[in-house]
């Protein structure tokens, strides 16, 4: 099973940028679609963005379209989330996850990282 470790979170002012990374262990990374999720205090974990195994297809929820970019480097077993024009409402713990199923079928994600905190100040 793929094991995932996120990094790159931190504190940033509104309008700023952060780039999250998710390093995967295991030889099957390139066969997995990957997703980024986030969970704000007192709220459920929400899907943010997904990318298919090759990186050729991506998906974003409406609230981050045009601001966030998901990408992957299969040679480095890493998936990224570039976040620009950050808003206070983007504050959350961000998780990466892996699935052998379609990237938009949330219940099929079966490997999760520990999360990284992103805080956007106003």
C-alpha positions as a printed NumPy array, in Angstrom:
array([[  0.   ,   0.   ,   0.   ],
       [  1.114,   3.534,  -0.715],
       [  2.258,   5.588,   2.282],
       [  1.955,   9.354,   2.075],
       [  3.671,  12.26 ,   3.83 ],
       [  2.582,  15.873,   3.279],
       [  4.718,  18.959,   3.735],
       [  4.712,  22.636,   2.866],
       [  1.952,  23.972,   5.061],
       [  2.304,  27.134,   7.09 ],
       [  1.009,  30.588,   7.856],
       [  0.476,  33.019,   4.992],
       [ -1.346,  36.301,   4.524],
       [ -4.416,  36.537,   2.375],
       [ -3.444,  36.825,  -1.265],
       [ -0.278,  34.845,  -0.728],
       [  0.827,  31.463,  -2.037],
       [  1.901,  28.094,  -0.702],
       [  2.953,  24.888,  -2.401],
       [  2.133,  21.618,  -0.704],
       [  3.984,  18.423,  -1.46 ],
       [  2.993,  14.836,  -0.841],
       [  5.733,  12.227,  -1.019],
       [  4.675,   8.65 ,  -1.586],
       [  6.5  ,   5.458,  -0.817],
       [  5.998,   2.26 ,  -2.758],
       [  6.441,   1.203,  -6.342],
       [  2.775,   1.559,  -7.256],
       [  2.482,   5.346,  -6.984],
       [  2.169,   5.837, -10.727],
       [ -0.811,   3.483, -10.848],
       [ -2.802,   5.602,  -8.38 ],
       [ -4.935,   8.647,  -8.939],
       [ -4.231,  11.233,  -6.247],
       [ -6.337,  13.775,  -4.45 ],
       [ -6.006,  16.676,  -2.076],
       [ -8.599,  17.137,   0.651],
       [ -8.984,  19.674,   3.429],
       [-10.696,  19.822,   6.782],
       [-11.445,  23.059,   8.586],
       [-12.165,  23.099,  12.333],
       [-15.614,  21.749,  13.071],
       [-16.236,  20.762,   9.456],
       [-16.108,  17.606,   7.417],
       [-13.171,  16.68 ,   5.22 ],
       [-13.789,  18.006,   1.704],
       [-12.338,  17.051,  -1.64 ],
       [-10.32 ,  19.886,  -3.189],
       [ -8.553,  18.583,  -6.291],
       [ -7.658,  15.352,  -8.041],
       [ -5.247,  14.135, -10.688],
       [ -5.223,  10.917, -12.644],
       [ -2.307,   8.456, -12.745],
       [ -0.524,  10.139, -15.653],
       [ -1.199,  13.734, -14.666],
       [ -3.102,  14.335, -17.865],
       [ -6.478,  14.858, -16.231],
       [ -7.207,  17.095, -13.28 ],
       [-10.324,  18.077, -11.383],
       [-11.017,  20.97 ,  -9.012],
       [-13.904,  21.963,  -6.851],
       [-15.432,  25.269,  -7.841],
       [-14.103,  27.212,  -4.855],
       [-10.456,  26.683,  -5.847],
       [-10.645,  26.748,  -9.637],
       [ -8.216,  29.252, -11.099],
       [ -6.322,  29.534,  -7.804],
       [ -5.04 ,  26.007,  -7.067],
       [ -3.078,  23.694,  -9.362],
       [ -2.526,  20.004,  -8.739],
       [  0.379,  18.266, -10.433],
       [  2.494,  15.159, -10.029],
       [  5.968,  13.88 , -10.783],
       [  5.857,  10.103, -11.025],
       [  9.652,   9.913, -11.239],
       [  9.796,  11.515,  -7.786],
       [  6.699,   9.786,  -6.379],
       [  5.331,  13.182,  -5.446],
       [  2.106,  15.088,  -5.931],
       [  1.863,  18.842,  -5.457],
       [ -0.779,  21.439,  -4.751],
       [  0.161,  24.988,  -5.742],
       [ -2.157,  27.396,  -3.955],
       [ -2.312,  31.017,  -5.083],
       [ -4.5  ,  33.952,  -4.073],
       [ -5.166,  32.3  ,  -0.754],
       [ -8.164,  33.365,   1.291],
       [ -8.881,  33.022,   5.017],
       [-11.545,  30.443,   4.16 ],
       [ -8.793,  28.209,   2.737],
       [ -7.538,  27.693,   6.289],
       [ -7.622,  23.971,   7.051],
       [ -5.582,  20.849,   7.502],
       [ -4.738,  19.597,   4.021],
       [ -4.455,  15.877,   3.306],
       [ -3.299,  13.985,   0.265],
       [ -4.769,  10.622,  -0.564],
       [ -4.392,   7.845,  -3.106],
       [ -6.88 ,   5.691,  -4.946],
       [ -6.813,   2.961,  -7.563],
       [-10.26 ,   4.083,  -8.619],
       [-11.459,   7.206, -10.413],
       [-10.174,  10.377,  -8.743],
       [-13.676,  11.756,  -8.179],
       [-15.014,   8.68 ,  -6.325],
       [-14.192,   9.816,  -2.807],
       [-15.074,   6.558,  -1.009],
       [-12.381,   4.723,  -2.971],
       [ -9.484,   6.704,  -1.517],
       [ -7.735,   4.205,   0.742],
       [ -4.363,   5.694,   1.628],
       [ -4.042,   8.976,   3.499],
       [ -1.288,  11.214,   4.747],
       [ -1.166,  12.732,   8.217],
       [ -2.081,  16.221,   7.038],
       [ -0.39 ,  19.605,   6.982],
       [ -1.837,  22.801,   8.455],
       [ -2.479,  25.788,   6.219],
       [ -3.468,  29.022,   7.932],
       [ -4.386,  32.128,   5.955],
       [ -4.561,  35.355,   7.917],
       [ -6.711,  38.275,   6.844]])
